[in-house]
Amino acid sequence: MIYLQTDTPAQTVYLQLDETRQYFATPFTHYLFILTHEENSTTGDKLAQVAQIVNENVRITELLVTTDRLTLAGRYRYDVYGQNSGGNINPNNPSVVGLLKRGYVVLTANTQFFDVPSITIPNDIIYEP
């Protein structure tokens, strides 16, 4: 499960997207990332964006996405499309090659997922005879 913060820019998402390239005859250069809030309804708040590719190899794709304007916490569906446009946010546009991945993400409001402990470790002292 992917966890993101509500109404926060520049969040990192790790997905396996490069492996889907083999299923499409047309190569693509960008990813269209769409978040849809669908709790208790099939249509809800949507946010479409062209995700910034931070790092990509055959194993993992690191994307930078935003949740600006999504203030409602809860479960969202994400759809990732491969496309050849750096500005298109419409999945029906001709620049879209196809749907690569679909899944769920949880948006939380100001949640701290772990505590960083303050541990003081004394220096090791070795006494030689």
C-alpha positions as CSV (number, residue, x, y, z in Angstrom):
1,M,0.0,0.0,0.0
2,I,1.2,3.5,-0.8
3,Y,0.8,6.2,1.8
4,L,0.8,10.0,0.9
5,Q,0.0,13.2,2.8
6,T,-3.0,15.3,1.8
7,D,-2.5,18.7,0.2
8,T,1.3,18.3,-0.1
9,P,3.5,18.9,-3.1
10,A,6.6,16.8,-4.2
11,Q,6.0,13.4,-2.7
12,T,7.9,10.3,-3.8
13,V,6.1,7.2,-5.2
14,Y,7.9,4.0,-6.1
15,L,6.3,1.8,-8.8
16,Q,7.3,-0.9,-11.2
17,L,6.4,0.8,-14.5
18,D,9.3,0.0,-16.9
19,E,8.2,-3.7,-17.2
20,T,4.9,-2.7,-18.8
21,R,6.7,-1.1,-21.9
22,Q,6.9,-4.6,-23.5
23,Y,3.1,-4.7,-23.9
24,F,2.9,-1.5,-26.1
25,A,4.2,-1.2,-29.6
26,T,4.5,2.6,-29.2
27,P,7.3,3.8,-26.9
28,F,6.4,6.6,-24.4
29,T,8.4,9.2,-22.5
30,H,6.1,10.5,-19.7
31,Y,3.7,9.2,-17.1
32,L,0.2,10.6,-16.5
33,F,-0.7,10.0,-12.8
34,I,-4.4,10.3,-11.8
35,L,-5.7,10.1,-8.3
36,T,-9.5,9.5,-7.8
37,H,-11.2,9.6,-4.4
38,E,-13.9,6.9,-4.8
39,E,-15.0,6.1,-1.2
40,N,-18.8,5.7,-1.2
41,S,-19.0,6.7,-4.9
42,T,-17.6,5.8,-8.3
43,T,-16.9,9.4,-9.1
44,G,-15.2,11.8,-6.7
45,D,-12.4,14.2,-6.4
46,K,-9.8,13.8,-9.1
47,L,-6.3,15.1,-9.6
48,A,-4.5,14.4,-12.9
49,Q,-0.8,15.3,-13.3
50,V,2.2,14.5,-15.4
51,A,4.5,12.9,-12.8
52,Q,8.1,13.9,-12.7
53,I,10.5,11.0,-13.2
54,V,13.3,11.2,-10.6
55,N,14.9,7.8,-11.4
56,E,13.9,4.9,-13.6
57,N,15.5,1.5,-14.3
58,V,14.2,-1.9,-15.2
59,R,13.3,-2.7,-11.6
60,I,11.7,0.5,-10.2
61,T,10.5,3.9,-11.2
62,E,10.7,6.8,-8.7
63,L,8.1,9.5,-9.4
64,L,7.5,12.8,-7.8
65,V,3.8,13.5,-7.5
66,T,1.6,16.1,-5.7
67,T,-1.6,15.9,-3.8
68,D,-2.3,19.7,-3.9
69,R,-6.1,20.4,-3.7
70,L,-6.8,17.0,-2.3
71,T,-7.7,17.8,1.3
72,L,-9.9,14.9,2.1
73,A,-8.1,11.9,3.7
74,G,-9.0,8.4,2.7
75,R,-8.5,5.8,0.1
76,Y,-7.8,6.9,-3.5
77,R,-7.4,4.9,-6.7
78,Y,-4.4,5.7,-8.8
79,D,-4.1,5.1,-12.6
80,V,-0.8,5.5,-14.4
81,Y,-0.8,6.0,-18.1
82,G,2.2,6.1,-20.5
83,Q,2.2,9.1,-22.8
84,N,4.3,11.2,-25.1
85,S,3.3,14.6,-23.8
86,G,4.8,16.6,-21.0
87,G,1.6,18.6,-20.4
88,N,-1.4,16.4,-21.2
89,I,-3.7,15.5,-18.2
90,N,-6.5,13.9,-20.2
91,P,-6.4,10.1,-20.4
92,N,-8.4,10.2,-23.7
93,N,-5.8,12.4,-25.5
94,P,-4.1,10.8,-28.5
95,S,-0.7,11.2,-26.9
96,V,-1.6,8.6,-24.3
97,V,-0.2,5.1,-25.2
98,G,-2.1,3.1,-22.6
99,L,-2.9,2.3,-19.0
100,L,0.2,0.9,-17.2
101,K,-0.8,0.3,-13.6
102,R,-3.8,0.8,-11.3
103,G,-3.9,0.5,-7.6
104,Y,-4.8,2.2,-4.3
105,V,-3.2,4.8,-2.2
106,V,-4.1,6.1,1.2
107,L,-4.0,9.8,1.8
108,T,-3.5,10.8,5.5
109,A,-3.5,14.2,7.1
110,N,-0.4,15.1,9.2
111,T,0.4,11.5,10.2
112,Q,3.8,10.7,11.6
113,F,4.6,7.2,10.6
114,F,7.6,6.6,12.9
115,D,9.4,8.1,15.8
116,V,13.1,8.8,15.5
117,P,14.6,7.7,18.8
118,S,17.3,9.8,20.5
119,I,19.8,7.2,21.4
120,T,23.2,8.0,22.8
121,I,25.7,5.2,22.3
122,P,28.9,5.5,24.4
123,N,32.3,5.0,22.9
124,D,33.6,1.5,23.1
125,I,36.7,1.2,25.3
126,I,39.0,-1.7,24.8
127,Y,41.5,-2.3,27.6
128,E,44.5,-4.2,26.7
129,P,46.4,-6.2,29.3
